């Protein structure tokens, strides 16, 4: 499963993509409450217009912690 770190105003959200596509520098939009909790959520990939289903692995992570999670 592809894993991405999404930069937010409060740090990074690390997600595993379950359905749909994300790529470097894509812009995604999701409900604020959905990306502040662990678990399944749906986001809109604003860059492609497609829906992306993700599993949130980390919220408000530091850059260093997000990098570590991406390497796992």
N, C-alpha and C positions, 0 to 999 in steps of 0.2 A: 504494500500500500504506500503510495507516495506521501511524504510528510513535508509540510511547509510551515514556515514561520511568517506570520502576518503582523506587520508593524501597526500598532495602534497608538493613540495618544497616551496610553498608560503603560506602554511596554510592548511585549510581543505575545501573540496568541499562537500556540503551536497546534496544528491540526493534521490529522491523517485524512486524506481524500478517499472517500468511499465510492463516490459516483460523480462524474463530471471531470472537468480539467481545470487545472491552475498552472500558471507558468510565472517565471520571474517577471516582476514589475506589473503583473495584472492587478487590477483594482477590484476588491471584493466588498460587498455590502451585506451586512447581517444585522439582525436585531441586537442592540447593545446588551440586553439581558442574556441572549443566547451565547455570546462569546465571553461572558463573565462566569460561565459555569462549565464544568466538565460534562462530556457526553455528546450525543448526536444533535446536530442542527443543520439547517439548510441556509446557504448563503447565495447571493447573486453575484456572479462574476460579471462585473460592470464592463470589463474589457471585451467580453465575448457575447454578453447577453444571456448566457446559459446559467442554469441552476447547478450548484455544486453541493453535494451532501458530504459533510465532514464529521469527524469525531474529534472534539476538542480535548487535547492532551494536557495543555498548560495554559494558564491565563496570567496576564500581567507579569510575564517572565522578563527577566533581564536579557540583554543581548547575549551575554555569555552563556546563560542557562539555555536559551533557545538554540544556540549553536551546538551545545552539548547534546540536546535532544535530537537535533537533526542528524547528528553523527551516529546515533544508536540504530 
